[in-house]
């Protein structure tokens, strides 16, 4: 069974000799609290643990698992975690409330968030959404990437929020309500996509990508921790990026690890659904640096987060759209890139 926990706060024992370099191997492993949710983008954390790469990087991780982003960012206030991965809305809200900084991208979730329709309505919605959807009930989880993608889809269809009847529900309640016959549409994300497809034949009729929005998952750190422990943060990124490189170069093995991660946490997906998860774009060190580069002005990531923040302002969650430069930094990615041992480690494919 996986060493990744199903419960909060599992502490790992020291993981052995450190192998990055002779100077590092003589040091005591650095404790670091790694937070995440059970989602596809947690796969690199799982792989790194299975392969014992934390020890090689000189880290002694303690894992803290959260059911959703709201609880996760609140945990920053009590210093329950140091680094981790989360969704982009929690990353923005966490920056405003708790000084969380965004260090990079876990994955591009634009194809994994969107609008689902019941199988008997799907073809008609795809053919003429404005006619079929206007005035109908749509289930949404507030302040979520699913809601963000849904609003983008409504705009693509020539509509706005006031043109539909929105029912807000927590993610688990949304799935139960939709499978129970409530609502014509559901704005949600994977793996809920797969659950609804398998249980009632629901189909994705518009994704965030279809609507032209990038939805980045976020690699994050508590600002105070990052400032005080830049080397530990860089090592965390190097471990995560090594697992990303592994995923890209070992698809079959990566699918096996994803299956184990999900099954250990009560999520059972067939190989077709697992394959869809693995199709999401993930980013190596060089690709991360390109996404975050401001050499020509605003970075690709800046633009994605500004658009997301505009949505959060439109629903009243934010009062102003924050400057991405205030909370998105490539300093730690650059630290990996500029440290030869870490760069080599991050780019390994096994």
N, C-alpha and C positions, 0 to 999 in steps of 0.2 A: 504494500500500500504506500501511497505517496508520502513524502515527508512534508508536503505542503498541508497546513492544518485546515480543518473545517471550523475551528473555533478561534476566538480571539487570543492573541498573545502567546503563541507557542514559541518557546525559546529553543534554539538549536544549540547543541553542544559544540565545542571547538571542532573545526572540521579538518584538522591536520596541518601538515607543514605547508608553508606559503612558498609559492613557486615562481612568482613574477620575476624576481631578481634576487641575488644574494643579499643585497641591502634590505630588501623587504622581508625576506624569509627569516631574518634574525629578529624581527619585531613581533610583538604580541598582536594577534588579530584585533582589529578595531570593531567594537560593538556598534551596530547600526540597526535601527528599527525600520523595517520595510513594510509599507502598507499597500493593500490592493483590494480589489473585489474579485469575485469569481467570474471572470470574463476571458475572452480570447486573448486580450493583451496581457494577461497575467501569465501566459504560457512561457515567455522568456524567464520569468522568475522561477517557475516550476522546473524548467529544463536546467537552469543554472544550479538549482538545489540537487536535482537528481544526479548531476554530473560533478558536483562538488567544486564548482568554479568559484564560489564565494571565498573559500579558503585560499585558493590560488591567488586571488586578488588582495588578500590580507584583510578580509572582513569576517566578522562573526555576526550573522544576521539573526534578528528576532522578527518573526512575521506577525503582522496584525491584519486580520481580514475583516472587512466591513460589508454590510449588505447593500449599501448604496453610498453615493457621494456625499449626501448631507451629513450623515454620521461620521464619515471619514474626515471631512474638512473640520468638523467640530472637534475631532480628536487632536487636531493641531494645537488648539488652545491649551490643552493639558499636556502637551508634549508626548502624546501617546505613540507618535511615530516621527521619523526623521525624513525619510524619502519614500517614494513609491510611485504608483500610477493611479490615475483617476480619469473621469470624464472631463471634457472641456468646460461645461458650465460650473462644476465644482471648483475647477482650477481658477476660473475668473472670480467666483464668489469668495473662494478661499484667499485669494490675493487681496481682495478688498477688506475682508474681515479679520484675517489672521496672518497676513504677511507671507502667504505661500508664494513661492516662485516656480515658474514653469521652466524646465530644463531642456525639454525636447518633446518628441512625439512617440507615443506607443504604437499607434496605427492610424490609418485613415479610415474612419468609420462611416463615410458618406454613403456607402452601399448597404450598410448594416442598420440604418435608421430610415424610417419612412412610414408610408401609409399602407395599411392592409385593407382589403375589401373581402367580403364574403364571396365564395366561389360563384354564387349565382349572380353577383353584381359586378364582378371584376371586369369582364369584357366591356360592359356598358360604361363603366367608369373610365376605362382606358380610352374608349371611343369618344366620349363627350362628358368629361368630368364636370364641367360647369353646370350642365343640365341635370346630371344624375346626383351630384353631391350637394348642391345649394339647398339649404334649409334642413339637411339631414343631420343626424346625431353622430358625433365622432368622439371616441374615448381617447383621452390624453393623460399623460403623467406630467404635472407642471414642472417647469424649470429643468426640462430634460432635453437630451439630444433628439429624442423621438418627437417631442413637441416642436423643436426648432426645425427639424426636417419637414414636419407636417405643415408648418407655416410657410416654408419655402415652396412646398408643393401647391398649397392653396394659391400662392402668388403666381406660380407657373400656370395654374388653371384659370387665372383671371379673377380670383376671389380673395377675400380676406377673412379674418377670424369671425367677424360679425355675420358672415354669410352662412355659417354653419352653427349647429347647436353643440357646444363643447361640454363634455362631462369629464371632470378631472378626477382621476383615481390613482392610487399608488400602483406601481408596476404589477405586483402580484394580483391585486384586486382587478386591474384592467384585464388581465388574461382571463380570470374567472368570469368576469362580467361579459366579455366578448364571446367566450365559448358558451356562455349561458344564453346567448341570443340578444344581448343588449347592444345597441349601436349598429349603424350601417358600416362605419369605418373605425379603424383603430390606428392611432399614431404611436408606434412603438419601435423596438429595435431587436436585434438578435441577442440571445437565442429565443426571445419571445416569438420572432418570426417563424422559427421552426416548430415551436410548440403549437402555435395557432394553425399552421399549415397542416401539421400531422393530425391534430385533433378535429378540425372542422373544415380543412381544405382551403383556408383563407390564403389569399395571394397578395404579394406586394404589387401595388399599382403605381407607386411613385416612391423613389428613394431620394435621399439627400443629393446624391450624385445626379440623378435625373433632373433635379431642380436647380443644379448648379452651385451647390454649397459644399465646401470642404468641412468635415467634422473631425477635427484631430483629437485623439486621445492624448492625455498629457502625462509626461514624466515630471514629477514635482518634488519639491523639498520644502521643509519649513525654512523661511528666510534666515532666521537666527542660526539654525543648525548649519546651513550652507555657508554662511559667512565664517563661522567658527571652525568648520571642518571641511574645507574645500577639497582636500585630498580624498577623504572618505566619500564625498559626493561623486567625485570623478571616478573613483573605483566602482561605485555602484553603477554608474553609467556604462563603464567598460564591461562589467559583467552582463548587464542587460543587452548591450550591443553585440557581445559575443554570441549570446543566445539567438539574437535576431539573425546574425550571419549564419549560424547553424541551421535555423529554420529555413532560410532561403536556399540552402545547399543540401538539405536532407529532408525532403518533403514527406516521404513515407514514415521516417522515424518521428518527425514532428507530429504527424497525425496520431501516431501511437501515444505520444506524450499528452497531446490534447485530449484524447479519449480518456486517458487515466485521470487527468486533472478534473475533467467534468464528472466522470463517474464517481470519483472520490467525494464529490460535493453534490451528488444527487441529480446530476444532469446527464441524461442518456440521449445521445444523438447518433443517428446512423452515419455511415461514411459519406453519404451525399451531403448532409448538413455540415459535417466536419470539414469536408472539402471546401464548402462555401466559406466557412470561417477562415480557412487558410489562404483564401484568395484575396483577403484584405491586404492592401499595401502596408508593408512595414519597412523601416528605414535603417540603413547602415550608418556608420559614423559619417562618411562623406555625404550621404544623402541628407542626414540631419543638418549638417553644416550648411548645405545649400538651401534647405527650407528656412533656416534661421538667418541667412545672410542679409544684412542691410546695406550691402555695398552699393546698391542702386536705389536706395530709399527704403521704403517699407518692405519687410520680408514677406514671403508667402505665408508664413505663420502669423505675422502681424495682421495681414489682411483677413485671414480666416477668423482670428479672434475678435477683430473689430466688428465683423459681420455678426458673429455670435453675440457679442456684447450689445449690438444694436437690437437684436431680438430680446435679450434680457431686459433692456431698457423699455422696450415696447410693451412688455407684460408687467412692468412695474417692479421687477426684481432689482434693477439698478436704477439709480437716479441720473447717472451720467455714464457715457461710454469711456472707460479708462484707457489711458495711453498704454499700448502693449509694451512699450519700452520700460514701463514702471514695474512689470512683473514677469516678462519673458526675457531670459538671458541666455546667450550662447557661451558665456564665460566657462562653464564647466565642460561643455562639449569641446571647446577649444583646449581646455586643460588636458583632456584625454588625447586630442590630436597632437598636442605639442609635447607630450610625455612619451618618448619612444616605446618604453615597455608597455604602457597602457594602450597605446595605439595598436601595437602588434597584438596584444591580448584581445582587444575589441574586435579586430578584424579576422580572428581565427574562425574557421568554419567547422571545427570539431573540438 
